[in-house]
Amino acid sequence: MATESVQEHLKRIDLDGYTIVEDAIEPELLEFIANELARIERERNIKPARNNFEGFKTTHVYNLLVYGKAFEAIPVHPKILPIVEGVLGDGLLISTLSSISIGPGEAAQAIHADDILIPLDKPHRAIVCNTMWALTDFTDENGATRIIPGTHKSDRNPEYGKQYDTIPAVMKRGSVLVWNGSLWHGGGANRTTDQVRVGIAMNYCAGYIRQQENQQLGIPREIAARFSPKLKDMVGYGVYRGLIGHIDKHSPANAILGDPETQRNLFDRT
């Protein structure tokens, strides 16, 4: 993505807390991901969650990186990753990669902030930046993500279960919503009778923040070993700024996966 375009998206995130990258996903990749997700849901007989946060008519598939190459392109997508890196800085990590399919009749999700569990006073610098990939059209009727622009600068978190005035992040299939993790938002109500709103939640955190999903234990080593160097770093096999996360002065990719050492660390600097 052109530097000017990245900067435009970053300006919108700084001002409003979110941006939408239209037509970000190549049609072939979009079809590949959608077909693979449908296969996984069918073969694993995925059922809706049973709580009022995840939803009673919404299905989730977590830890998608274990399910094949269709999902490996998502975290490092060249039209999205530069924007996220502009928000979080270098050395960011994959926090969680999952699907969210909101079925007909689902109620609206409680408005929340994705960094609500991190005990830091607000407002603070961005430590979480999340994205939603639209595998179907996102409309006001079928459950498009509801957002409250500007709330990423609030000095508090939303009150769970309270009703707020929101706007729908309407976008076409193939688009990606990117937002600061402090932004107040939630999945919308699906008021249709026959549409499933399908999205991929590709969530990131700063390199010094604990990941939502434990990638190192959740992804078998033989799968992680085939990842690109960038993807290995992003799931946690790198060393943040040469120091945080090392194993006896070596990167986890070297110590655990046997990769050649690719980055120097602070111990070796003079």
C-alpha positions in Angstrom: 0.0 0.0 0.0 1.3 3.5 -0.9 2.7 5.4 2.0 0.2 8.3 1.4 -2.7 5.9 1.7 -1.3 4.3 4.9 -1.0 7.8 6.4 -4.5 8.7 5.4 -5.8 5.6 7.2 -3.6 6.4 10.3 -5.0 9.9 10.4 -8.6 8.6 10.5 -7.7 6.1 13.2 -6.1 8.9 15.2 -9.1 11.1 14.8 -12.0 8.7 15.0 -10.5 5.5 16.3 -11.1 3.5 13.2 -10.9 3.3 9.4 -12.2 1.1 6.6 -10.0 -0.2 3.9 -12.3 -0.8 0.9 -11.7 -3.8 -1.4 -8.6 -4.8 0.5 -8.8 -8.5 0.0 -8.1 -10.1 -3.4 -11.1 -12.0 -4.7 -9.1 -15.2 -5.0 -7.9 -15.0 -1.4 -11.3 -14.0 -0.2 -12.9 -17.1 -1.9 -10.2 -19.4 -0.5 -10.6 -18.2 3.0 -14.4 -18.3 2.9 -14.4 -21.8 1.5 -11.9 -23.1 4.0 -13.8 -21.5 6.9 -17.1 -23.1 5.7 -15.3 -26.5 5.5 -13.9 -26.2 9.0 -17.3 -25.2 10.5 -18.9 -28.1 8.7 -16.3 -30.8 9.5 -15.9 -29.7 13.2 -19.6 -29.2 13.6 -19.1 -25.7 15.1 -22.0 -24.6 17.3 -23.0 -21.2 18.5 -21.5 -19.9 21.7 -23.7 -20.0 24.9 -23.0 -16.6 26.6 -24.3 -13.1 26.1 -20.9 -11.7 25.0 -20.0 -14.2 22.3 -23.7 -14.6 21.4 -26.3 -17.4 21.3 -26.6 -17.4 17.5 -23.0 -16.6 16.7 -20.3 -19.2 15.8 -16.6 -18.7 16.4 -13.6 -20.7 15.2 -10.5 -19.8 17.2 -6.7 -20.3 16.5 -7.2 -20.3 12.8 -3.5 -20.5 12.0 -3.6 -24.2 12.8 -6.0 -24.9 10.0 -3.8 -24.3 6.9 -2.3 -21.9 4.6 -5.5 -20.1 3.7 -5.2 -18.2 7.0 -1.5 -17.5 7.0 -1.9 -14.7 4.5 -4.2 -12.8 6.8 -1.9 -11.5 9.6 0.8 -10.2 7.1 -1.5 -8.9 4.4 0.4 -6.0 2.7 -2.7 -3.7 2.5 -3.5 -4.0 6.3 -0.3 -4.8 8.2 1.4 -1.5 7.4 -1.6 0.4 8.9 -1.6 -1.7 12.1 2.2 -1.3 12.4 1.6 2.4 12.1 -0.7 2.2 15.1 1.3 -0.2 17.3 4.9 0.2 16.1 7.5 -2.4 15.3 7.5 -5.8 16.8 3.7 -6.2 17.2 2.2 -9.7 17.8 -0.8 -11.6 16.7 -3.2 -11.5 19.7 -5.9 -13.8 18.2 -7.1 -14.9 14.8 -10.7 -16.2 14.8 -13.9 -16.1 12.8 -17.2 -14.5 13.9 -20.3 -15.6 12.1 -23.4 -13.7 13.3 -26.6 -15.7 12.5 -30.1 -14.4 11.9 -31.9 -13.2 15.0 -28.7 -12.6 17.0 -28.9 -9.7 19.5 -26.4 -6.9 19.5 -23.2 -7.5 21.5 -22.5 -5.4 24.5 -20.4 -2.3 23.7 -16.9 -2.8 24.9 -13.2 -1.9 24.4 -10.8 -4.6 23.4 -8.1 -3.5 25.8 -10.6 -3.4 28.7 -8.7 -6.2 30.6 -5.4 -4.3 30.6 -5.1 -2.4 33.9 -3.8 0.9 32.5 -5.3 4.4 33.1 -7.0 5.8 30.1 -6.5 7.4 27.7 -3.2 5.7 26.8 -1.1 4.9 23.7 -2.4 2.2 21.5 -1.5 -1.2 22.8 -4.1 -3.2 20.8 -5.2 -2.7 17.2 -7.8 -5.0 15.8 -9.2 -5.7 12.3 -12.4 -7.3 10.9 -12.3 -8.8 7.5 -15.6 -8.8 5.8 -16.2 -12.2 4.1 -19.8 -11.1 3.4 -21.3 -7.7 3.1 -21.6 -5.9 6.4 -24.9 -4.1 6.6 -26.9 -2.3 9.3 -29.5 -5.2 9.1 -27.2 -8.2 9.2 -25.0 -7.2 12.2 -22.3 -4.8 11.0 -19.9 -3.9 13.8 -21.3 -1.0 15.8 -18.9 1.8 16.8 -18.7 5.0 18.7 -16.2 7.3 16.9 -13.7 9.1 19.1 -14.2 6.9 22.2 -10.6 5.6 21.9 -9.7 8.9 23.6 -12.0 8.4 26.5 -10.7 8.3 30.1 -12.8 5.3 31.0 -14.3 2.0 29.6 -17.9 1.6 28.7 -20.3 0.2 31.3 -21.1 -3.4 30.4 -24.7 -3.9 29.1 -25.4 -0.2 28.9 -27.1 1.1 25.8 -25.1 3.7 23.8 -25.6 5.6 20.5 -23.6 3.9 17.9 -23.1 3.8 14.1 -22.7 0.7 11.9 -19.4 0.1 10.2 -21.1 -0.8 6.9 -18.7 -2.2 4.3 -18.7 -4.4 1.3 -17.4 -8.0 1.1 -13.6 -7.9 0.8 -13.2 -4.7 2.9 -11.4 -4.5 6.3 -12.3 -2.5 9.4 -9.2 -1.4 11.4 -9.6 0.1 14.9 -7.7 1.2 17.9 -8.3 -1.3 20.7 -9.6 1.4 23.0 -12.5 2.2 20.7 -15.9 1.4 22.1 -17.7 -1.0 19.8 -19.6 -4.3 19.5 -21.1 -6.7 17.1 -24.5 -5.5 15.7 -27.8 -7.3 15.9 -28.7 -9.5 12.9 -32.2 -8.5 12.1 -32.4 -10.6 8.9 -34.1 -14.0 8.6 -31.6 -15.5 6.1 -28.3 -13.8 6.2 -25.2 -14.8 8.2 -22.7 -12.0 8.7 -19.3 -13.6 8.4 -16.1 -11.9 9.4 -12.5 -12.8 10.4 -11.2 -11.0 13.5 -7.5 -10.5 13.0 -6.4 -8.9 16.3 -2.9 -7.6 17.1 -1.2 -6.3 20.3 2.0 -4.4 20.9 5.1 -6.6 21.3 5.2 -6.0 25.1 1.6 -7.1 25.7 0.5 -10.6 26.5 -1.4 -12.2 23.6 -5.1 -13.1 23.9 -4.5 -16.6 22.5 -1.4 -18.5 23.6 0.2 -18.9 20.1 3.3 -20.7 21.2 1.4 -23.5 22.9 -1.7 -23.4 20.7 0.1 -23.8 17.4 2.0 -27.1 17.0 5.7 -26.6 16.4 5.6 -28.4 13.1 3.1 -25.9 11.8 4.9 -22.9 13.2 8.1 -24.2 11.6 6.7 -23.7 8.1 5.6 -20.1 8.8 7.5 -17.2 7.1 10.1 -15.5 9.3 7.7 -12.5 9.7 4.8 -14.7 10.8 7.0 -16.6 13.2 8.0 -13.4 14.9 4.3 -12.3 15.0 3.1 -15.4 16.8 5.8 -14.9 19.4 8.9 -16.6 18.2 10.8 -13.3 17.8 12.4 -11.1 20.4 10.9 -7.7 21.0 13.5 -4.9 20.4 16.3 -7.4 20.9 15.5 -8.2 24.5 12.0 -9.1 25.5 11.2 -12.8 25.0 14.7 -14.2 24.5 15.7 -17.7 25.5 19.3 -17.8 26.9 20.2 -14.9 24.6 18.6 -16.5 21.5 15.3 -16.0 19.8 12.6 -18.6 20.3 12.7 -19.3 16.6 16.3 -20.3 17.0 16.1 -22.1 20.4 12.8 -23.9 19.8 12.3 -24.2 16.1 16.0 -24.5 15.1 16.0 -21.5 12.8 19.3 -19.7 12.1 19.7 -16.6 14.3 18.3 -13.7 12.2 18.5 -10.8 14.7 21.0 -9.4 17.1 20.0 -8.9 20.7 20.9 -6.3 23.3 23.4 -8.6 25.0 25.7 -8.5 22.0 25.6 -4.7 21.5 28.5 -2.5 22.5 
